Amino acid sequence: MIKIDLPDISVEKNARAHPFPFQIAFQTQEFIQGAIFYISIADISSGAYVRQKDGLKELEADYYSQGKEKGTWEMGWKLLEKYKDVFKITVFQNVLVTINSHWDWYIRNLGNFVIFARNYFEGPLLNKTGKSDLNRIGFLSICHQLVILEKSCGISFGIPNDKLEVLKEMSLVRNLAMHNRWEVDQKYLDKTSYKQHWNIGELRFFDSSELRLWHQSLLEAINKTSISIATKYLNTPTYVKI
């Protein structure tokens, strides 16, 4: 069984912030950085392996040694060739889905901490919808997630509007990946600020520069939310991740 413990953070006597938001922020950043590195190295390594003399023959032998059905190797290469324009950006797509997944883990745990902390400190009153949103924060859009945290804590993260637009687009593209095979649909066009660039049915491609912008904006959101909430709830009792 694999269990991932949160990193240890020493709490100084005159600490000015609660450790838990920093623990989950630090671990999320580690996973994001590690995942990007792993996927990049795996892609580079596989390419180098295939280019070696007899590399493909060795790979085929290893493929069949794992119990694969006869003929699936040839069929696989035919499919790669047929859809090569899609598969060639698989690395970028995998990174996008992965970093969003780690954000989902982070924001859900941060929301649970806020729910816990509000039991000990008087905070902004939330109506029924606000309470419901906080409880199901992991299912909201990323910009809505940030808004409900600000309202629940009575703070402002100070994330610029242009960065919020970047995060919104990142989330929309991830949703296309997860639910619509990267194909642009009307739901995406109704929400994106880049509708002039895409038509229904086209694949929503992106390059390394756009991915880098999403990555940087996500790290900034993690930093600002963790610092603000950790400072706000400094005197909250010890919290154990649910």
N, C-alpha and C positions, 0 to 999 in steps of 0.2 A: 504494500500500500504506500502510495506517495502522498505526503502531506507537506505543504509549503508553509513554513512559519514566517511570520512577519519579522523584519530585521529588528535587532535590538537598538534602541535609542536611549542613551543615558539622559536622565532628567536632572538638570541642575537645580540647586536649591532656589535660585532666583529665576527660574524658567519663566518665559513670557508667552509660552504657547503650549497647548496640549500635544503630547507626542503622537497620538493615533493618526491624525491626518497626515503627518509627515511620514509615518511608517508606510501607509498604503500608497502615498504619493511616490516615495522613494522606490518601493518595490515595483510599482507600475512603470515608472521610468526605466528601471532596470530591465523589466520584461520587454518593453517596447524596443529599447536599444539592442538587447540580446536577440530578439526575434528578427529585427532588420539585419543584423550581422549574420545570423544563422542562415536566413533565406538567401542573402547575397553570396555567402561563401558556398552554400550548396549549389547555387546556380553556376558560379564560376568553376567549382570543382567538377561538376558533371560535364560542363563544356570542355574542360581540359582533358578529362578522362576519355571522352568520345573522340577527341582529336588525336589521341595517342595511336601508334601503330597497333593494329588488332584490337583497339579499344572497344569497338562495336561488337566484335566477335566475343570478347570476354564478357561484355555486358549482356549479350544475348544468352550466353551459357549460364551466367549467374541468374538471369531472369527465369530461365526454365528450371534451374536447380531448386527454385523455391516453389515448385509444384504448379506452375502456370500451364494452362491448357495449350496443346500444340496448335500453332497457327495464330495465336493471339499476338505474337511479336510482329508478324507481317501486317496484320490488321491494324495494330496500334500505329505503326509507321505510316500507313496509308491515311489514317485519320489525322495524324499530326500534320501531314502534308496538306490534306484537304482543308483543315482549319488553322493553318499556320499563322495567319494574321491575328487570330485570337490568342492562340497559345503562346506566341512570342512575347506577349506582355503579361504572362502569368505571374512572373516574379513581382511586378508592381502590384498586381491585383491581390496576391497573397499577403503582401505587406500591408496594404490598405485594410483588408479584412482583419488581419491579426492585430494591428494597433487599435482598431475600433473595439475589438473584443476586450483588450486590456483596459481600455477606457470604460467600457460597460462594467467591468468588475470594480474599478476604482469608484465610479460615481455611485454605484449601488451601496458599497460599503461606506462611502462618505455620507450618503443620505441616511443610512441606518445610524451612524454616529450622531448626526444632527437630531434625529428623532429621540435618541437617548439623552442628548445634552439638553434638549428643550424641557425635559422632565425636571431639571434642576435649576434652570434659569428662566426668568420671565422673558419671553420673546414676543415678537409680533403675533397677533392673533391671526389664525388661519381659518377661513371658512371651510365648509365641508369639502369643496373641490380642492382647496389648497392642501388640506390634510391628506386627501386621497392621492393627489399628485406626488406629495412627498413620500408616501408609502409605496408608490409604484414608480418611483423616479427612474428606475432602470429601463422602463418601457417608453419613456418620453423621448422626443427629439432632443438633440444636444443643446440647442439654444433654450428650449423650454426647461431642460434640466437646470441650466445655469440660473434662469429667472426664478424658478421655484426655490432654489437654494438661497438666493439673495433675499427673497421675500420671507422665507422661513427663519432666516438668521438676522434679518434687519441690517444687512451689509451690502456693499457694492464691490464686485470683484475688479472693476475698472478695466474690463477687457474691451478694447476699441471695437467699434462697429465693423470695421473692415476685417478684423480677425474673426468676429462672430459670423460674418458672411462666408469666410473661408471654412470655418467649422461646419456651418450649415451645409455647404456644398459637399464637403467630405462625407458627411452623414448620408446625404441623398445618394451619392454615388455608391457608398457601401450598401445601401438598401437595394439599389439596382443589382448589385453583385449577388446579394443574398436571395433576392426574390424574383429577379427578372433576367438572369443571365447577362447582365451588363447592357441589356437593350433599353434604349430610351423609350419611355412610355408617357402618356398624358399626365399621369400623377407626378412624375419627375418634372415635366415641363411647367406644370402649374406652380411648382414651388421654387425652382431654380432661378438664379439671377443670370444664368448663361443660356437662356432658352434660344437666343438668336444663333447659337453655335451648333445646335443639334436638332435633328428631326426624329419623329417617332420611328422606331425600328432600327435606328443606327446604334452601333455599339459605342458606349461612353468610354472612349480611350482617354488615357492621361499619360503624361511623361514624368520623368524623374524630377523636374523642377516643380510641377504641381504637387507631386507626392511629398517633396521636401517641404513645401509651404504648409501642407496639411500637418505634417509631422511636427514642425516647429510651432505651429499654432496650438496643437494639442498639448505639447509640453508646456507652453505658456499657460494654458488653461489649468493644467494640473498644478503648476506652481502657484498661481494666484488663488485658486480655490482652497488649496491645502493651507497656505499661509494665513489667509483671511479667517477661515473657520477654526484653525488651531489657535489663533490669537483670540478670537471671539470667545471660545469656550475653554480658556486656559484652566479654570478651576473645576472643570467637570471631573467627576471621579474616574478612576481607572476603568477603561472600556475594553471589553474583550470582543473581538470580531465574531459576528454571528455566522 
